[in-house]
């Protein structure tokens, strides 16, 4: 496996999926850090993704910047990287293992041997930088014979704040120990083995001691960063039909594109005008405006204004044009328009949204790809949005010359 800006590097050996141990003796109490949103020193962002043992990846560490694109031959594991990121995001939002990993056995690295009890699993993790410090989350999941968390570790600037481990295979719990720095150095309690323990800490930690407050700050920073994710895969075949007007929040497949354009047209004039200008740069023929037509049955459909009385319904656009329009819309909007679950207690201005786009350049021609990359680099440089995607080698060759874009080249090895 090779990488080009940033470089994929092997991570340190991780414990076996079924042998994650509780935290060792903890050091004395440390000063209490601010809550992740309190002082404006930076928004929590996932700065590193680790696939210690996941599908075709072993010991892989990928630094993530404002715009990070993964390239490589078919089968090199590009999509697996985004799959692991999306899985962590969903777990951070409270989803259960079964919903996140419907094919858990397929996530186990090929040729991975079972342990003495016949168990096999996989390991993923991430690092979240923010006001609480550099927080690492590592997760070990048993896929066979049954799906469950068997180990989790949360550390901040090298200090262990939470560990969980499977102690009794007959129970549907793991034994958790989190840093307290009170009368007892750690607090121990069982946690469910089908969800992410870190996401439960804000509900379980009292926050009375300096140690507990540090645990809360680190856990909240991780949850905030993971919940601020929008996995986007525009499906042109589902974007051509008129749609009813509902909450007007763009869905993952962008099938309600017309509804969201109706909203931006009426409520976000400046963004809508910028979107029209972007479409003008990347689509053939004259583009004077993006408009929305309300049909007799109450549904709406989107139109591309061609000048004068002429307009092209979006259902007549090609797949590349529709994907280009949808991705530009995603990059130019935010959590208020996209179907994400942001943390309501934190102002939107203090949250950085990460867009996951597997096949970012799928169906796009060279001009459309270049326009979208330039837009992504410009938008993400402002700090409130990040992009992680996969691209073909052709697009990667161009992207390497775009300032603010990092390309990771995955080899077959």
LINSULJO-V325350 format. One record per residue. N is the residue number from 0. RES is the residue in three letters. SS is DSSP state (H for helix, E for strand, C for the rest). PHI is phi in degrees with one decimal (none if undefined). OMEGA is omega as a letter, one per 20 degrees, with the letter a starting at -180 (none if undefined). Layout:
BEGIN
N;RES;SS;PHI;OMEGA / N;RES;SS;PHI;OMEGA
END
This chain:
BEGIN
0;UNK;C;none;r / 1;UNK;C;-123.0;a / 2;UNK;C;-145.3;r / 3;UNK;E;-133.7;r / 4;UNK;C;47.9;j / 5;UNK;C;-85.4;a / 6;UNK;C;-92.8;r / 7;UNK;C;-76.2;a / 8;UNK;E;-127.1;r / 9;UNK;E;-67.2;r / 10;UNK;C;-86.2;r / 11;UNK;C;-69.5;r / 12;UNK;C;-55.8;r / 13;UNK;C;-105.4;r / 14;UNK;C;-66.1;r / 15;UNK;C;-60.4;a / 16;UNK;C;-57.5;a / 17;UNK;C;-106.3;a / 18;UNK;C;-134.7;r / 19;UNK;C;-73.7;a / 20;UNK;C;-97.2;r / 21;UNK;C;-61.6;a / 22;UNK;C;-64.7;r / 23;UNK;C;-73.4;r / 24;UNK;C;-55.4;a / 25;UNK;C;-95.5;r / 26;UNK;C;-74.7;a / 27;UNK;C;-61.1;a / 28;UNK;C;-58.9;r / 29;UNK;C;-118.4;r / 30;UNK;C;-58.4;a / 31;UNK;C;-75.4;r / 32;UNK;C;-79.4;r / 33;UNK;C;-71.2;r / 34;UNK;C;-61.7;a / 35;UNK;C;-57.3;a / 36;UNK;C;-112.5;a / 37;UNK;C;-87.3;a / 38;UNK;C;-121.4;r / 39;UNK;C;70.3;a / 40;UNK;C;-77.9;a / 41;UNK;C;151.5;r / 42;UNK;C;-89.0;r / 43;UNK;C;-60.8;r / 44;UNK;E;-139.0;r / 45;UNK;E;-77.6;a / 46;UNK;E;-101.2;a / 47;UNK;E;-156.1;r / 48;UNK;E;-121.2;a / 49;UNK;E;-120.5;r / 50;UNK;E;-115.0;a / 51;UNK;E;-67.4;r / 52;UNK;E;-160.9;a / 53;UNK;E;-151.5;a / 54;UNK;C;51.8;a / 55;UNK;C;-86.8;a / 56;UNK;E;-100.0;r / 57;UNK;E;-137.5;r / 58;UNK;E;61.7;a / 59;UNK;E;-93.7;r / 60;UNK;E;-127.6;a / 61;UNK;E;-122.4;r / 62;UNK;E;-66.4;a / 63;UNK;C;-121.3;r / 64;UNK;C;-110.8;r / 65;UNK;C;-57.3;r / 66;UNK;E;-131.8;a / 67;UNK;E;-126.4;a / 68;UNK;E;-118.2;r / 69;UNK;E;-104.0;r / 70;UNK;E;-129.6;r / 71;UNK;E;152.7;a / 72;UNK;C;-67.4;r / 73;UNK;C;-58.0;a / 74;UNK;C;88.2;a / 75;UNK;C;-81.8;r / 76;UNK;C;100.0;r / 77;UNK;H;-60.9;a / 78;UNK;H;-66.8;r / 79;UNK;H;-64.2;r / 80;UNK;H;-62.8;r / 81;UNK;H;-69.5;r / 82;UNK;H;-62.8;r / 83;UNK;H;-65.7;r / 84;UNK;H;-62.4;r / 85;UNK;H;-62.3;r / 86;UNK;H;-62.7;r / 87;UNK;H;-62.4;r / 88;UNK;H;-63.0;a / 89;UNK;H;-68.2;r / 90;UNK;H;-64.8;r / 91;UNK;H;-63.7;r / 92;UNK;C;-84.3;r / 93;UNK;C;103.1;a / 94;UNK;C;-68.3;r / 95;UNK;C;-83.8;a / 96;UNK;H;-57.6;a / 97;UNK;H;-61.0;r / 98;UNK;H;-72.9;a / 99;UNK;H;-79.4;a / 100;UNK;C;-122.7;r / 101;UNK;C;-65.5;r / 102;UNK;C;-118.9;a / 103;UNK;H;-61.7;a / 104;UNK;H;-62.7;r / 105;UNK;H;-70.8;r / 106;UNK;H;-83.4;r / 107;UNK;C;-72.5;r / 108;UNK;C;-56.8;r / 109;UNK;C;-61.8;a / 110;UNK;C;70.4;r / 111;UNK;C;-71.5;a / 112;UNK;C;-84.8;r / 113;UNK;C;-70.7;r / 114;UNK;C;-80.9;a / 115;UNK;C;-61.7;r / 116;UNK;C;-93.8;r / 117;UNK;C;77.8;a / 118;UNK;C;-99.5;r / 119;UNK;E;-132.7;a / 120;UNK;E;-162.1;a / 121;UNK;E;-145.2;a / 122;UNK;E;-136.9;r / 123;UNK;E;-137.0;r / 124;UNK;E;-171.4;r / 125;UNK;E;-153.8;r / 126;UNK;E;-120.7;r / 127;UNK;E;-117.9;r / 128;UNK;E;-93.0;a / 129;UNK;E;177.4;a / 130;UNK;C;-58.9;r / 131;UNK;C;-76.0;a / 132;UNK;E;118.7;r / 133;UNK;E;-96.2;a / 134;UNK;E;-105.4;r / 135;UNK;E;-107.5;r / 136;UNK;E;-122.6;r / 137;UNK;E;-126.3;a / 138;UNK;E;-132.1;r / 139;UNK;E;-114.2;a / 140;UNK;E;-121.4;r / 141;UNK;E;-87.1;r / 142;UNK;E;-99.6;a / 143;UNK;E;-136.1;j / 144;UNK;C;-80.5;r / 145;UNK;C;-136.1;a / 146;UNK;C;-82.0;r / 147;UNK;E;-166.5;r / 148;UNK;E;-76.8;r / 149;UNK;E;-116.4;r / 150;UNK;E;-170.4;r / 151;UNK;E;-146.6;a / 152;UNK;E;-138.6;r / 153;UNK;E;-121.0;r / 154;UNK;E;-129.3;r / 155;UNK;E;-134.1;a / 156;UNK;C;50.7;r / 157;UNK;C;88.2;a / 158;UNK;E;-97.1;r / 159;UNK;E;-74.9;a / 160;UNK;E;-110.3;r / 161;UNK;E;-149.9;r / 162;UNK;E;-135.8;r / 163;UNK;E;-131.7;a / 164;UNK;E;-153.4;r / 165;UNK;C;-78.9;a / 166;UNK;C;-107.5;a / 167;UNK;C;-130.4;a / 168;UNK;C;-59.5;a / 169;UNK;C;-79.5;r / 170;UNK;C;-106.8;r / 171;UNK;C;-92.2;r / 172;UNK;E;-138.8;r / 173;UNK;E;-119.7;r / 174;UNK;E;-86.1;a / 175;UNK;E;-107.3;r / 176;UNK;E;-138.1;r / 177;UNK;E;-123.1;a / 178;UNK;E;-64.1;a / 179;UNK;C;-121.7;a / 180;UNK;C;56.9;r / 181;UNK;C;-114.4;r / 182;UNK;C;-61.3;r / 183;UNK;C;-114.2;a / 184;UNK;C;-66.9;r / 185;UNK;E;-135.5;r / 186;UNK;E;-110.6;a / 187;UNK;E;-114.6;r / 188;UNK;E;-164.8;r / 189;UNK;E;-77.0;r / 190;UNK;E;-128.7;r / 191;UNK;E;-59.9;a / 192;UNK;C;-96.4;a / 193;UNK;C;-116.8;r / 194;UNK;C;-139.2;r / 195;UNK;C;-79.8;a / 196;UNK;H;-63.4;a / 197;UNK;H;-57.6;a / 198;UNK;H;-69.0;r / 199;UNK;H;-89.6;a / 200;UNK;H;-58.6;r / 201;UNK;H;-59.0;r / 202;UNK;H;-93.8;a / 203;UNK;H;-112.1;a / 204;UNK;C;-95.0;a / 205;UNK;C;-70.6;a / 206;UNK;C;75.8;a / 207;UNK;C;-95.5;a / 208;UNK;C;-113.4;r / 209;UNK;H;-60.0;r / 210;UNK;H;-64.9;r / 211;UNK;H;-64.1;r / 212;UNK;H;-66.0;r / 213;UNK;H;-65.9;r / 214;UNK;H;-60.2;a / 215;UNK;H;-61.8;a / 216;UNK;H;-61.2;a / 217;UNK;H;-67.8;a / 218;UNK;H;-63.5;a / 219;UNK;H;-65.9;r / 220;UNK;H;-63.6;r / 221;UNK;H;-65.1;a / 222;UNK;H;-62.9;r / 223;UNK;H;-61.1;a / 224;UNK;H;-65.8;a / 225;UNK;H;-73.7;r / 226;UNK;H;-75.4;a / 227;UNK;C;-90.8;a / 228;UNK;E;-132.3;r / 229;UNK;E;-126.8;r / 230;UNK;E;-85.1;a / 231;UNK;C;-121.7;r / 232;UNK;C;-142.9;a / 233;UNK;C;-56.5;a / 234;UNK;C;-113.1;a / 235;UNK;H;-54.6;a / 236;UNK;H;-63.6;a / 237;UNK;H;-105.5;a / 238;UNK;C;-99.9;a / 239;UNK;C;-89.9;a / 240;UNK;C;-82.3;r / 241;UNK;C;-59.6;a / 242;UNK;E;-132.4;r / 243;UNK;C;-77.7;r / 244;UNK;C;-86.8;r / 245;UNK;C;-123.0;a / 246;UNK;C;-81.8;r / 247;UNK;C;55.6;r / 248;UNK;C;-113.0;a / 249;UNK;E;-63.6;a / 250;UNK;C;-87.3;a / 251;UNK;C;-55.2;a / 252;UNK;C;-87.0;r / 253;UNK;C;59.5;a / 254;UNK;C;-69.5;r / 255;UNK;C;-101.0;a / 256;UNK;H;-54.7;a / 257;UNK;H;-61.2;r / 258;UNK;H;-63.3;a / 259;UNK;H;-72.2;r / 260;UNK;H;-63.5;r / 261;UNK;H;-60.2;a / 262;UNK;H;-68.1;a / 263;UNK;H;-64.9;r / 264;UNK;H;-62.0;a / 265;UNK;H;-93.4;a / 266;UNK;H;-119.0;a / 267;UNK;C;-130.1;a / 268;UNK;H;-59.5;a / 269;UNK;H;-67.5;r / 270;UNK;H;-65.4;a / 271;UNK;H;-64.5;r / 272;UNK;H;-65.7;r / 273;UNK;H;-66.5;r / 274;UNK;H;-62.1;r / 275;UNK;H;-60.3;r / 276;UNK;H;-64.8;r / 277;UNK;H;-66.1;r / 278;UNK;H;-63.2;r / 279;UNK;H;-60.9;a / 280;UNK;H;-78.1;a / 281;UNK;H;-116.5;a / 282;UNK;C;-120.5;a / 283;UNK;C;-70.9;r / 284;UNK;C;81.5;r / 285;UNK;C;-68.4;r / 286;UNK;C;-128.9;a / 287;UNK;C;-93.5;a / 288;UNK;E;-166.3;r / 289;UNK;E;-110.4;a / 290;UNK;E;-124.2;a / 291;UNK;E;-130.9;a / 292;UNK;E;-111.6;r / 293;UNK;E;-91.0;a / 294;UNK;C;-87.4;a / 295;UNK;C;-63.5;a / 296;UNK;C;-86.6;r / 297;UNK;C;93.4;r / 298;UNK;C;-78.8;r / 299;UNK;E;-124.7;r / 300;UNK;E;-136.3;a / 301;UNK;E;-92.1;a / 302;UNK;E;-131.4;r / 303;UNK;E;-102.8;a / 304;UNK;E;-71.5;a / 305;UNK;E;-102.1;a / 306;UNK;E;106.7;a / 307;UNK;C;64.3;a / 308;UNK;C;-84.6;a / 309;UNK;E;-87.8;r / 310;UNK;E;-149.6;r / 311;UNK;E;-106.5;r / 312;UNK;E;-61.2;a / 313;UNK;H;-63.9;r / 314;UNK;H;-65.5;r / 315;UNK;H;-91.9;r / 316;UNK;C;-77.4;r / 317;UNK;C;-75.9;a / 318;UNK;H;-59.2;a / 319;UNK;H;-64.5;r / 320;UNK;H;-64.5;a / 321;UNK;H;-67.8;r / 322;UNK;H;-66.3;r / 323;UNK;H;-61.2;r / 324;UNK;H;-61.6;a / 325;UNK;H;-66.2;a / 326;UNK;H;-67.4;r / 327;UNK;H;-63.6;r / 328;UNK;H;-62.2;r / 329;UNK;H;-60.6;a / 330;UNK;H;-67.8;a / 331;UNK;H;-96.3;r / 332;UNK;C;-113.1;a / 333;UNK;C;-165.2;a / 334;UNK;C;-56.5;a / 335;UNK;C;-69.8;a / 336;UNK;C;-110.1;a / 337;UNK;E;-89.2;a / 338;UNK;C;-81.1;r / 339;UNK;C;-121.1;a / 340;UNK;C;-115.4;a / 341;UNK;C;-69.3;r / 342;UNK;C;-77.6;a / 343;UNK;C;-64.9;a / 344;UNK;C;-74.4;a / 345;UNK;C;-109.3;r / 346;UNK;C;-55.9;a / 347;UNK;H;-57.9;a / 348;UNK;H;-65.4;a / 349;UNK;H;-106.8;r / 350;UNK;C;-119.9;r / 351;UNK;C;-106.5;a / 352;UNK;E;-87.4;r / 353;UNK;E;-106.7;r / 354;UNK;E;-98.3;r / 355;UNK;E;-102.3;a / 356;UNK;E;-131.1;r / 357;UNK;C;-74.6;a / 358;UNK;C;70.2;a / 359;UNK;C;-51.8;a / 360;UNK;C;-100.4;a / 361;UNK;C;-60.6;r / 362;UNK;C;73.1;a / 363;UNK;C;-87.2;r / 364;UNK;C;-85.9;a / 365;UNK;H;-61.4;a / 366;UNK;H;-64.9;r / 367;UNK;H;-62.7;r / 368;UNK;H;-61.4;a / 369;UNK;H;-64.1;r / 370;UNK;H;-64.5;a / 371;UNK;H;-68.3;r / 372;UNK;H;-63.8;r / 373;UNK;H;-64.7;r / 374;UNK;H;-64.4;r / 375;UNK;H;-60.7;a / 376;UNK;H;-62.1;a / 377;UNK;H;-67.7;a / 378;UNK;H;-67.0;a / 379;UNK;H;-71.3;r / 380;UNK;C;-66.5;r / 381;UNK;C;-75.3;r / 382;UNK;C;97.5;a / 383;UNK;C;-99.2;r / 384;UNK;E;-143.4;r / 385;UNK;E;-131.6;a / 386;UNK;E;-132.7;r / 387;UNK;E;-126.2;a / 388;UNK;E;-144.3;r / 389;UNK;E;-118.3;a / 390;UNK;C;-141.8;r / 391;UNK;C;-76.3;r / 392;UNK;H;-62.7;r / 393;UNK;H;-62.8;r / 394;UNK;H;-67.4;r / 395;UNK;H;-63.0;a / 396;UNK;H;-61.5;r / 397;UNK;H;-73.2;a / 398;UNK;H;-61.3;a / 399;UNK;C;-60.8;r / 400;UNK;C;-95.4;a / 401;UNK;C;-94.9;a / 402;UNK;C;-62.4;r / 403;UNK;C;91.1;r / 404;UNK;E;-111.4;r / 405;UNK;E;-107.8;a / 406;UNK;E;-115.6;r / 407;UNK;E;-106.2;a / 408;UNK;E;-98.7;a / 409;UNK;E;-94.6;r / 410;UNK;C;-89.3;a / 411;UNK;C;-75.0;a / 412;UNK;C;-90.0;none
END
